């Protein structure tokens, strides 16, 4: 037999009220009705002593009564702002805050959908009812029916439906985040409170009846639906997520599949699990790979790297195999946000790097395949093209350019021609005169055809793509010094003029 709430609270009632109720309850049926009313208002289960008709409508009517009482309590709290004990009231609100989440007295609108009796990991760690209102997400205690936490819907940005890994049976995990990069710091700080995260889970196959409550508008009565034991819970989850009005992302095995066999045997997804196990510092978690990006999920705080937010095609994601071949590490580099400290012209954005370790080496091929498929999207947003152009300009404004290379080569050639003529021996005067005549002719031709040569140079410069120049490629050697070039040309000339030097030595011997 269920406990009588009336008999439990009777000793605590005022004496006069207890006496009047005792006289009223001399009829046993009246006492049963009074006890049922107390159960109803407190949110308790329906007593077995009541009729079947009352038991049928109990849950639906109880939810409606709860909404009415909540709205009534909100109005009363607002009218108390003019009381004389305002300082005491303000202090009480500060001490009783919901760990930085929105005050439960705020008008959150009509309740739209409720998932009953679910285990929540964040923003609280408790088994609660999760209700979506018109403007907020509210977590209500199962025992006291008080609001444990409230999260405004306007603060949420993305939702993830994940087939939980590492469970003995199929399981779903829901992750709601307000920002891709969580705010670092203690949870009770103002910045951390501004970006809440919601994490909860449920078995894919109901191990016990799952009850949901839905209301289409303010005039309609709440509709209570129950998923029987052994039924699928995914339809109820999708209905819940559809009321959030934010982007829903679902990793699938078509995009990424773990290379470790056995991990996806009991997963709720189809065809394998689209995640790998990794460690972030000393915390273990899962990296979920999707075409939209990579999620570090299930372990607080969750973080999401959208493909367009990665640093670039080469530096956005780096995979490194460890010695021994049993594990590997993955580094994700996020571009700096526009509101962060601006870089100077000489500085290069190296991004914000996050490293994950202890990844099974069997995941290498799967991760590499994902990188090859979606690398072209890394850092690919509206501003990326302009940023790449600016980076190219910065690279080409160093100590050497294509034009400077051409000018340096021309100057060295002129110096080399003069030096070679000066080094000619007296016995080869005819050759020297011929070469000087040729130089004069070449000089006259050069003066006369200066315009044509300039036009040819311009055409060559237009045809030459700077990104294909060997000295401008990544890893190219720096500019050679003038002394090194002179030494190289001297050695080359000795090889070319070896015969003439031999003849000179013969003439001297004679």
C-alpha positions, 0 to 999 in steps of 0.5 A: 500500500502506498504511503499516505501523504496526508498522515505524513504531513499532518504532524507538521500542520498548524494546530487549528488546521490539523483539527479542522482537517481531522473533523473533515476526514472522519469519513474515510472516503473524504480522507482518501480524496484529500490524500489524492489531492496532496499526491496530485499537487506534489507531483507524486504517483496516483494512489491505488485507492483512487478509481481507474478513471482518475488514474487514466487522466492522472499524468496528463492533468498533473502536467497541466496543473504543474504548468499552471502552478509554475506560471503562478509562481513566476507572477508572484516572484515578479510582484515581490520586487517592490517589497521592502526586503529587496536586499535580503531577496537579492542576496537569497537569489545570489546564493540560490543561483543555478550554477550560472545558468538562467534563473528559473523565474524567467518566463520561458514560454509554454512547454512543447515537449518533455522527455521524462526520467533521463540521466543528464551529464551536463549542465547538471549530473542527475536524473531529471525531466527535460522539457523544451519550452518556447524559449528555453530548455528546462531540467526538472527534478523527479522528486521535488519537481523543482527546476534544477537548471535552465538553458536558453534556446537562443544560446545553443548553436549545434546539436549532435546525435551520436551512437555512443561507443564503449557501451555494452548495448546500443546507446544514443548520446545527445550533445548540444553546444553553444559555441564550437570552442568552449570557454576555458576556465572554471565552470562558475565564471561568467564567461563559462556560464555564457556558453553552456553545454547539454549532454545526456544519453538514452538506450537505443532500445528502451529497457523500461517504458519511456514517457514523453509529453507533447503539446501543440499549442496553449489551448490543447491538452498535453498528449502523453505517449509511451514507448514500451519496453523493447521499443526504439527510442530514436523517434522520440529523440528526433522529435525532441531535437526538431523543437530546438531549431538549430543545426543537427549533425549526425556522424555516419559510417559512410563518411568515416568508419573506425578501423578497430574491429569490435568497437561497433558491435553494439553501436546504435549506428549502422555499419560501424562507429564513425569515431576513434578513441583518443586522449586529450591530456589525461582525459579519454574521449571520442573523436567523431569525424563528419563531413562538416568537421570533427567533434571531441564529444562525450567528455566535457567540455565538448569541442567542434572543429568545422572544416572551414575553421581549420587553419589550412590544407596543410596545417589544419590537421596533422597525423603522426605515427609514434615509434613502435607502430602501435599508437599515433597522435592527431593535432587539430589547428583552429584559425584564430577568431576575428575578435581575437588579437590581430596579428602584425604584417610580419606574423603568420597565423599558426592557429590554436593547436589541440593535440590528441594522443594514444590513438590506435595505429589501426585508425591511421588509414581511416583518418588518412582517407577522411583527410584526403576526402575533405582536405580541400574544404579545410579553411575554405570560407569567404575570407580564406581566398583573400587570406591566401593571397595576402600570405602569398604576397608576404612570401614574395616580398622577402629579400629576393624576387623573380625580377631581382633574380633576373637582374642579378643574373644580368649583372653577373654576366656583365662582370664575367664578360669583362673579367674574361677579356681582361684575363686574355694573354698577350699572345691571343691579341687577335682573339681579344680584338675579335671579342671586343669587336663582337662586344661592340656589335652586341652592344650596338645591337643591344642599344638598338633592340632594347625595347624588343628585349624589354618586351620579351622580358615582360612576356616571359614574366607574364608566362611564368607563374610564381608558384611554379618557380623553384626558388619560391617553393616550400623548402627552397634554398635561400639566395646564394651570396655573390662570392659563391656565384663568382666561385662557381663561375670561375670553376666553370670557366677553368673547365671551358678554357682548359685547352687555351691554358694548355696552349699558353703553357706550351708557348711559355715552355718553348 
